[in-house]
Amino acid sequence: MTYTFFDFLQLIGSLGIFIYGMKIFSDGLQKVAGHRLRSILKEMTTSRLRGIITGFTATTITQSSTTTTVMVVSFVNAGLITFIESTGVIMGANIGTTVTAWMVAVFGFKMQITPIAVSLIGIFFPFMFFGREKMRNLAEAMIGFGIIFIGLEFIKNSVPNIQDNPEMFAMLDGLTEFGFASMLIFVLVGTLLTLLTQSSSAATAITLVMLFHGWINFPIAAAMILGENIGTTITANIAALIGNVHAKRAARFHFVFNVFGVIWMLLLINPFLIGIDNVMQYFLPEAGSIYGDTQEARAAATLGLSLFHTTFNVLNVVILFAFVPRIITFVERIQKDTDKSDQAFRLQYISAGLMSSSELSITQAHKEIELFGKLIEKMHFSFSGLFFRKQKKQEKFLKKIAQREQITDNIELEIGEYLTKISSSNLSESATKRIRSMHSIINDLERVGDLYFQMSKTFEQMDNEGIKLPKEAVTEIGQYLDLVRDTIKQMRKNMELSNGNVDLKTAIKLENRINEMRDSMKEIHYKRLEKGTYSAKAGVFFLDFITRLEKIGDHIFNVNEALAGTKLKRHSDMTVGR
């Protein structure tokens, strides 16, 4: 045997180049797609058939069914789509993953692609230094595409030669002598290969190379492809472990759907492969049977395997489409809704981890920030209740404010960590700016939560000491609270707009009114002290409320500025014209 450990390391390195190229290609395509990818994913909610098209399109863009299904699990966990709506996307992702096999089979074995790949890198490399971000992203995708085929060529050259290493072939050939049991063994091999590479595309490429070099025959390669269809579901199931019950069900559906498909295909595998062979002989008669041992036959076999992969996944969707409601019922039975942790507080949009692209991850974080804004509005309602609801409800409001203040701390920490993870990837300029703005927003919102909590403690102290504010002072605080509430509502509207389409004029008007009302209330406060309308201590409490409410207004205005992507120099003396 001439195959050494150093040769094996070269094979692992070649595989690494292939997977790295796939990642660069995928990242570049996703950056080029940008908002369009998000709009494609929104279509998944309309019908199961549209979901299949969406899953196919998303997987073609991301070049990974695993990425698409993990994305779907995240969306289900976030409540963006239901478990039932996710099923169509998962089925479409199975079909979309076959595109990579065709790409590798057509370009990797039928033609000398390496010189073209290197030339492609040479053409697009200068565009990496262009000012236009779109051109840089496209260049990144094309460079990744070139690296994929350079890696594939390295893999082909690193696979041990059968003639020089008969012992290795004898060991592998020994596993093919058990009839149908051999098919089951190589289904397991395909599953494990996908788990090891964490990429069904990489596992498929390895299978194609092994088939091309004659290490395995066509039926064994087909069995490995079936195993890779099971292996690709494992990552989504792992991602769902930290998700809610609906996310777990979406991941289980993918596993069950693919396993059912592999079972019926194994029962029909021999006539099915004969059919594939006949089709290939019809279209490529010069190559002969794909079971042949010539170079032409093995090259045709790689195309036949891609045809098998696509036909199997399309037929699996067609056959099982009508049975999807029954599969859903089965999955719901094995994954029951008994997880109590789902009822506790949790982040809704980002708890399943990073999405497949930074663009989608940033969108998820923004949705979480929108919920943060909603929580602040609830804290405002609870604080207002201390003044204007019955006394027996005050304890309930105090408890809610304290709980929600703890939640705001957790939200800031978790969103901040999530944004930091996004920042570690290769980001566009606009994405970097958005992340910085989001860091600023969550910091301001957390400070608002702190201020409401501090005011609730001030109210509690005032109540414990039996100090009462005069009716007109309570009315003035109520009017100030109404103005701050309007400011919070405007902030939440701007959160829904974002991306620069923010109504800063209204935000400036409200900020000016808050400052004017604060000054007016301070004047009235000093007059009350002079007249002896309330004690100095009651005056301190009153002043504390209006000062902190004005600070809340400042923080909310900071949020509006961050959403707009601008920073005004001064908050006081601002006018709409500026």
RASUL-V142089 format. One record per residue. N is the residue number from 0. RES is the residue in one small letter. SS is DSSP state (helix for helix, strand for strand, loop for the rest). PSI is psi in radians with two decimals (none if undefined). NEAR is the number of other ideal C-beta (glycine too) atoms within 12 Angstrom. Layout:
BEGIN
N	RES	SS	PSI	NEAR
N	RES	SS	PSI	NEAR
END
This chain:
BEGIN
0	m	loop	2.26	18
1	t	loop	-0.08	14
2	y	loop	2.06	22
3	t	loop	3.02	14
4	f	helix	-0.61	10
5	f	helix	-0.69	12
6	d	helix	-0.69	22
7	f	helix	-0.71	18
8	l	helix	-0.65	15
9	q	helix	-0.65	22
10	l	helix	-0.77	27
11	i	helix	-0.74	23
12	g	helix	-0.68	20
13	s	helix	-0.73	31
14	l	helix	-0.70	33
15	g	helix	-0.72	24
16	i	helix	-0.74	31
17	f	helix	-0.85	43
18	i	helix	-0.70	34
19	y	helix	-0.74	24
20	g	helix	-0.71	41
21	m	helix	-0.69	42
22	k	helix	-0.80	34
23	i	helix	-0.76	33
24	f	helix	-0.82	42
25	s	helix	-0.81	39
26	d	helix	-0.75	37
27	g	helix	-0.77	39
28	l	helix	-0.72	36
29	q	helix	-0.63	44
30	k	helix	-0.67	38
31	v	helix	-0.74	29
32	a	helix	-0.73	30
33	g	loop	-2.12	28
34	h	helix	-0.47	21
35	r	helix	-0.64	21
36	l	helix	-0.71	35
37	r	helix	-0.71	31
38	s	helix	-0.58	17
39	i	helix	-0.79	33
40	l	helix	-0.49	44
41	k	helix	-0.49	22
42	e	helix	-0.27	27
43	m	helix	-0.23	40
44	t	helix	-0.15	23
45	t	loop	-0.87	17
46	s	loop	2.88	18
47	r	helix	-0.65	30
48	l	helix	-0.74	22
49	r	helix	-0.60	23
50	g	helix	-0.68	39
51	i	helix	-0.79	37
52	i	helix	-0.72	26
53	t	helix	-0.80	40
54	g	helix	-0.71	45
55	f	helix	-0.81	34
56	t	helix	-0.80	28
57	a	helix	-0.69	48
58	t	helix	-0.61	43
59	t	helix	-0.67	32
60	i	helix	-0.81	38
61	t	helix	-0.25	45
62	q	loop	0.55	44
63	s	loop	2.08	42
64	s	helix	-0.55	51
65	t	helix	-0.79	45
66	t	helix	-0.80	43
67	t	helix	-0.79	53
68	t	helix	-0.64	48
69	v	helix	-0.70	45
70	m	helix	-0.78	49
71	v	helix	-0.75	52
72	v	helix	-0.73	46
73	s	helix	-0.74	46
74	f	helix	-0.70	47
75	v	helix	-0.76	41
76	n	helix	-0.59	40
77	a	helix	-0.21	37
78	g	loop	0.16	28
79	l	loop	-0.63	33
80	i	loop	2.81	33
81	t	loop	2.90	27
82	f	helix	-0.76	38
83	i	helix	-0.72	26
84	e	helix	-0.47	35
85	s	helix	-0.38	49
86	t	helix	-0.69	45
87	g	helix	-0.73	40
88	v	helix	-0.70	52
89	i	helix	-0.74	57
90	m	helix	-0.70	47
91	g	helix	-0.60	42
92	a	helix	-0.62	51
93	n	helix	-0.66	49
94	i	helix	-0.71	39
95	g	helix	-0.54	40
96	t	loop	-0.27	48
97	t	helix	-0.26	38
98	v	helix	-0.69	34
99	t	helix	-0.73	47
100	a	helix	-0.75	45
101	w	helix	-0.73	30
102	m	helix	-0.78	32
103	v	helix	-0.76	42
104	a	helix	-0.74	40
105	v	helix	-0.86	22
106	f	helix	-0.52	30
107	g	helix	-0.43	37
108	f	helix	-0.41	36
109	k	loop	-0.20	24
110	m	loop	2.81	17
111	q	loop	1.66	16
112	i	loop	-0.43	27
113	t	helix	-0.85	25
114	p	helix	-0.65	15
115	i	helix	-0.72	21
116	a	helix	-0.78	32
117	v	helix	-0.71	20
118	s	helix	-0.68	19
119	l	helix	-0.75	28
120	i	helix	-0.72	29
121	g	helix	-0.63	17
122	i	helix	-0.78	18
123	f	helix	-0.28	29
124	f	helix	-0.75	21
125	p	helix	-0.49	14
126	f	helix	-0.28	24
127	m	helix	-0.33	25
128	f	helix	0.17	12
129	f	loop	2.70	16
130	g	loop	-0.58	10
131	r	loop	2.15	15
132	e	helix	-0.64	24
133	k	helix	-0.70	21
134	m	helix	-0.66	22
135	r	helix	-0.74	27
136	n	helix	-0.73	36
137	l	helix	-0.72	28
138	a	helix	-0.72	31
139	e	helix	-0.77	34
140	a	helix	-0.76	35
141	m	helix	-0.60	32
142	i	helix	-0.74	34
143	g	helix	-0.73	38
144	f	helix	-0.75	38
145	g	helix	-0.74	36
146	i	helix	-0.61	35
147	i	helix	-0.83	43
148	f	helix	-0.43	40
149	i	helix	-0.77	35
150	g	helix	-0.72	41
151	l	helix	-0.73	43
152	e	helix	-0.70	32
153	f	helix	-0.71	31
154	i	helix	-0.80	39
155	k	helix	-0.70	35
156	n	helix	-0.34	21
157	s	helix	-0.28	29
158	v	loop	2.30	35
159	p	loop	2.48	29
160	n	loop	2.34	19
161	i	loop	-0.76	25
162	q	loop	-0.63	15
163	d	loop	-0.26	16
164	n	loop	1.10	22
165	p	helix	-0.49	17
166	e	helix	-0.73	16
167	m	helix	-0.72	24
168	f	helix	-0.67	25
169	a	helix	-0.70	15
170	m	helix	-0.78	16
171	l	helix	-0.70	27
172	d	helix	-0.52	19
173	g	helix	-0.50	13
174	l	loop	-0.14	25
175	t	loop	0.11	27
176	e	loop	0.23	16
177	f	loop	0.33	15
178	g	loop	-2.23	15
179	f	helix	-0.54	17
180	a	helix	-0.58	15
181	s	helix	-0.66	26
182	m	helix	-0.75	37
183	l	helix	-0.68	25
184	i	helix	-0.77	25
185	f	helix	-0.34	37
186	v	helix	-0.76	36
187	l	helix	-0.69	23
188	v	helix	-0.77	33
189	g	helix	-0.69	38
190	t	helix	-0.83	32
191	l	helix	-0.66	21
192	l	helix	-0.70	37
193	t	helix	-0.67	37
194	l	helix	-0.70	25
195	l	helix	-0.73	22
196	t	helix	-0.27	31
197	q	loop	0.51	28
198	s	loop	2.05	37
199	s	helix	-0.54	51
200	s	helix	-0.77	45
201	a	helix	-0.72	41
202	a	helix	-0.71	46
203	t	helix	-0.74	50
204	a	helix	-0.75	49
205	i	helix	-0.75	44
206	t	helix	-0.75	47
207	l	helix	-0.72	46
208	v	helix	-0.76	41
209	m	helix	-0.69	37
210	l	helix	-0.76	44
211	f	helix	-0.64	41
212	h	loop	-0.03	34
213	g	loop	0.18	30
214	w	loop	-0.60	35
215	i	loop	2.70	38
216	n	loop	3.10	36
217	f	helix	-0.81	43
218	p	helix	-0.69	34
219	i	helix	-0.71	36
220	a	helix	-0.69	46
221	a	helix	-0.69	46
222	a	helix	-0.70	43
223	m	helix	-0.68	47
224	i	helix	-0.72	58
225	l	helix	-0.72	49
226	g	helix	-0.65	40
227	e	helix	-0.50	50
228	n	helix	-0.50	47
229	i	helix	-0.77	40
230	g	helix	-0.58	41
231	t	loop	-0.27	50
232	t	loop	-0.29	41
233	i	helix	-0.73	35
234	t	helix	-0.75	34
235	a	helix	-0.64	47
236	n	helix	-0.62	33
237	i	helix	-0.76	25
238	a	helix	-0.58	34
239	a	helix	-0.22	38
240	l	helix	-0.58	24
241	i	helix	0.04	23
242	g	loop	3.10	39
243	n	loop	-3.12	35
244	v	helix	-0.58	29
245	h	helix	-0.66	36
246	a	helix	-0.73	43
247	k	helix	-0.71	35
248	r	helix	-0.69	41
249	a	helix	-0.76	52
250	a	helix	-0.72	43
251	r	helix	-0.67	37
252	f	helix	-0.79	47
253	h	helix	-0.78	48
254	f	helix	-0.88	35
255	v	helix	-0.76	33
256	f	helix	-0.81	46
257	n	helix	-0.65	45
258	v	helix	-0.79	30
259	f	helix	-0.73	30
260	g	helix	-0.76	39
261	v	helix	-0.66	38
262	i	helix	-0.88	22
263	w	helix	-0.56	21
264	m	helix	-0.68	35
265	l	helix	-0.60	29
266	l	helix	-0.47	15
267	l	loop	0.27	24
268	i	helix	-0.75	31
269	n	helix	-0.93	19
270	p	helix	-0.55	13
271	f	helix	-0.76	29
272	l	helix	-0.58	34
273	i	helix	-0.71	21
274	g	helix	-0.74	22
275	i	helix	-0.74	38
276	d	helix	-0.75	32
277	n	helix	-0.71	19
278	v	helix	-0.79	23
279	m	helix	-0.66	35
280	q	helix	-0.55	24
281	y	helix	-0.77	18
282	f	helix	-0.49	16
283	l	loop	1.18	27
284	p	helix	-0.51	14
285	e	helix	-0.40	16
286	a	helix	-0.39	27
287	g	loop	-2.80	22
288	s	loop	2.51	27
289	i	loop	-0.10	40
290	y	loop	-0.07	28
291	g	loop	2.97	23
292	d	loop	0.23	20
293	t	loop	2.86	18
294	q	helix	-0.72	18
295	e	helix	-0.71	23
296	a	helix	-0.71	29
297	r	helix	-0.63	37
298	a	helix	-0.70	33
299	a	helix	-0.58	37
300	a	helix	-0.61	46
301	t	helix	-0.65	44
302	l	helix	-0.67	37
303	g	helix	-0.66	46
304	l	helix	-0.67	47
305	s	helix	-0.69	42
306	l	helix	-0.73	35
307	f	helix	-0.81	45
308	h	helix	-0.85	48
309	t	helix	-0.82	31
310	t	helix	-0.76	30
311	f	helix	-0.85	38
312	n	helix	-0.66	42
313	v	helix	-0.84	24
314	l	helix	-0.63	25
315	n	helix	-0.71	36
316	v	helix	-0.79	36
317	v	helix	-0.80	20
318	i	helix	-0.78	22
319	l	helix	-0.11	35
320	f	helix	-0.79	25
321	a	helix	-0.37	11
322	f	helix	0.05	22
323	v	helix	-0.79	31
324	p	helix	-0.64	16
325	r	helix	-0.67	18
326	i	helix	-0.69	33
327	i	helix	-0.80	29
328	t	helix	-0.75	18
329	f	helix	-0.78	21
330	v	helix	-0.70	34
331	e	helix	-0.52	24
332	r	helix	-0.72	14
333	i	helix	-0.39	19
334	q	loop	1.46	28
335	k	loop	2.70	13
336	d	loop	1.25	18
337	t	loop	0.12	13
338	d	loop	1.83	21
339	k	helix	-0.44	10
340	s	helix	-0.35	16
341	d	helix	-0.41	22
342	q	helix	-0.33	11
343	a	loop	2.94	13
344	f	loop	2.36	19
345	r	loop	2.70	26
346	l	loop	2.35	35
347	q	loop	-0.60	32
348	y	loop	-0.43	36
349	i	loop	0.14	38
350	s	loop	-0.32	35
351	a	loop	0.14	40
352	g	loop	-3.08	32
353	l	loop	2.56	30
354	m	loop	3.11	38
355	s	loop	-0.42	43
356	s	loop	2.70	43
357	s	helix	-0.60	35
358	e	helix	-0.82	39
359	l	helix	-0.64	45
360	s	helix	-0.74	39
361	i	helix	-0.69	41
362	t	helix	-0.75	37
363	q	helix	-0.76	39
364	a	helix	-0.70	43
365	h	helix	-0.69	37
366	k	helix	-0.65	31
367	e	helix	-0.65	39
368	i	helix	-0.62	47
369	e	helix	-0.74	33
370	l	helix	-0.58	32
371	f	helix	-0.78	42
372	g	helix	-0.68	39
373	k	helix	-0.67	26
374	l	helix	-0.69	37
375	i	helix	-0.70	45
376	e	helix	-0.67	32
377	k	helix	-0.68	28
378	m	helix	-0.67	41
379	h	helix	-0.76	41
380	f	helix	-0.78	27
381	s	helix	-0.72	34
382	f	helix	-0.72	44
383	s	helix	-0.60	34
384	g	helix	-0.48	28
385	l	helix	-0.63	36
386	f	helix	-0.58	37
387	f	helix	0.18	22
388	r	loop	2.95	19
389	k	loop	2.62	12
390	q	helix	-0.57	16
391	k	helix	-0.33	9
392	k	helix	-0.16	18
393	q	helix	-0.70	25
394	e	helix	-0.68	20
395	k	helix	-0.75	18
396	f	helix	-0.71	33
397	l	helix	-0.72	30
398	k	helix	-0.74	19
399	k	helix	-0.75	28
400	i	helix	-0.73	38
401	a	helix	-0.76	25
402	q	helix	-0.78	24
403	r	helix	-0.51	34
404	e	helix	-0.67	33
405	q	helix	-0.70	21
406	i	helix	-0.71	31
407	t	helix	-0.64	37
408	d	helix	-0.80	25
409	n	helix	-0.72	25
410	i	helix	-0.80	38
411	e	helix	-0.76	33
412	l	helix	-0.83	19
413	e	helix	-0.74	29
414	i	helix	-0.69	40
415	g	helix	-0.77	30
416	e	helix	-0.70	23
417	y	helix	-0.78	35
418	l	helix	-0.63	36
419	t	helix	-0.69	21
420	k	helix	-0.73	22
421	i	helix	-0.71	34
422	s	helix	-0.40	24
423	s	loop	-0.25	15
424	s	loop	3.02	26
425	n	loop	1.87	24
426	l	loop	2.68	28
427	s	loop	2.91	29
428	e	helix	-0.79	18
429	s	helix	-0.67	22
430	a	helix	-0.71	32
431	t	helix	-0.74	22
432	k	helix	-0.74	24
433	r	helix	-0.71	32
434	i	helix	-0.71	35
435	r	helix	-0.73	24
436	s	helix	-0.69	35
437	m	helix	-0.69	40
438	h	helix	-0.76	30
439	s	helix	-0.74	31
440	i	helix	-0.85	43
441	i	helix	-0.54	43
442	n	helix	-0.77	28
443	d	helix	-0.72	34
444	l	helix	-0.66	47
445	e	helix	-0.66	36
446	r	helix	-0.64	28
447	v	helix	-0.76	44
448	g	helix	-0.74	39
449	d	helix	-0.74	28
450	l	helix	-0.72	34
451	y	helix	-0.69	46
452	f	helix	-0.76	33
453	q	helix	-0.71	26
454	m	helix	-0.60	41
455	s	helix	-0.64	37
456	k	helix	-0.63	24
457	t	helix	-0.76	34
458	f	helix	-0.75	36
459	e	helix	-0.74	23
460	q	helix	-0.77	20
461	m	helix	-0.72	30
462	d	helix	-0.73	21
463	n	helix	-0.57	13
464	e	loop	0.00	15
465	g	loop	0.43	11
466	i	loop	2.25	23
467	k	loop	2.41	20
468	l	loop	2.57	33
469	p	loop	2.74	23
470	k	helix	-0.73	14
471	e	helix	-0.58	19
472	a	helix	-0.71	31
473	v	helix	-0.69	24
474	t	helix	-0.74	18
475	e	helix	-0.73	29
476	i	helix	-0.68	38
477	g	helix	-0.73	27
478	q	helix	-0.67	26
479	y	helix	-0.70	40
480	l	helix	-0.68	36
481	d	helix	-0.71	24
482	l	helix	-0.73	34
483	v	helix	-0.65	44
484	r	helix	-0.74	28
485	d	helix	-0.64	26
486	t	helix	-0.72	41
487	i	helix	-0.73	40
488	k	helix	-0.71	26
489	q	helix	-0.70	34
490	m	helix	-0.75	45
491	r	helix	-0.62	32
492	k	helix	-0.76	26
493	n	helix	-0.57	37
494	m	helix	-0.63	37
495	e	helix	-0.51	21
496	l	helix	-1.06	22
497	s	loop	-2.82	30
498	n	loop	0.63	23
499	g	loop	-0.33	18
500	n	loop	0.96	14
501	v	loop	2.42	29
502	d	loop	1.52	24
503	l	helix	-0.43	31
504	k	helix	-0.84	20
505	t	helix	-0.68	23
506	a	helix	-0.70	39
507	i	helix	-0.76	33
508	k	helix	-0.81	25
509	l	helix	-0.69	35
510	e	helix	-0.71	41
511	n	helix	-0.74	29
512	r	helix	-0.65	27
513	i	helix	-0.78	40
514	n	helix	-0.72	31
515	e	helix	-0.75	21
516	m	helix	-0.64	29
517	r	helix	-0.83	34
518	d	helix	-0.73	20
519	s	helix	-0.76	20
520	m	helix	-0.59	32
521	k	helix	-0.72	23
522	e	helix	-0.83	17
523	i	helix	-0.67	28
524	h	helix	-0.81	33
525	y	helix	-0.61	18
526	k	helix	-0.69	17
527	r	helix	-0.72	24
528	l	helix	-0.72	22
529	e	helix	-0.62	13
530	k	helix	-0.21	13
531	g	loop	0.42	12
532	t	loop	-0.66	21
533	y	loop	2.89	28
534	s	loop	2.88	20
535	a	helix	-0.62	17
536	k	helix	-0.72	19
537	a	helix	-0.66	27
538	g	helix	-0.64	29
539	v	helix	-0.76	21
540	f	helix	-0.79	33
541	f	helix	-0.81	40
542	l	helix	-0.62	30
543	d	helix	-0.75	27
544	f	helix	-0.86	41
545	i	helix	-0.55	37
546	t	helix	-0.79	27
547	r	helix	-0.64	33
548	l	helix	-0.64	41
549	e	helix	-0.64	35
550	k	helix	-0.65	28
551	i	helix	-0.75	42
552	g	helix	-0.70	43
553	d	helix	-0.80	31
554	h	helix	-0.66	37
555	i	helix	-0.67	45
556	f	helix	-0.65	43
557	n	helix	-0.69	32
558	v	helix	-0.79	42
559	n	helix	-0.71	44
560	e	helix	-0.78	30
561	a	helix	-0.68	36
562	l	helix	-0.63	39
563	a	helix	-0.25	31
564	g	loop	0.48	27
565	t	loop	2.89	20
566	k	loop	1.97	18
567	l	loop	2.58	25
568	k	loop	-0.70	10
569	r	loop	2.53	16
570	h	loop	-0.69	27
571	s	loop	2.67	19
572	d	loop	0.35	15
573	m	loop	2.58	26
574	t	loop	2.78	14
575	v	loop	-0.50	16
576	g	loop	-0.33	10
577	r	loop	none	16
END
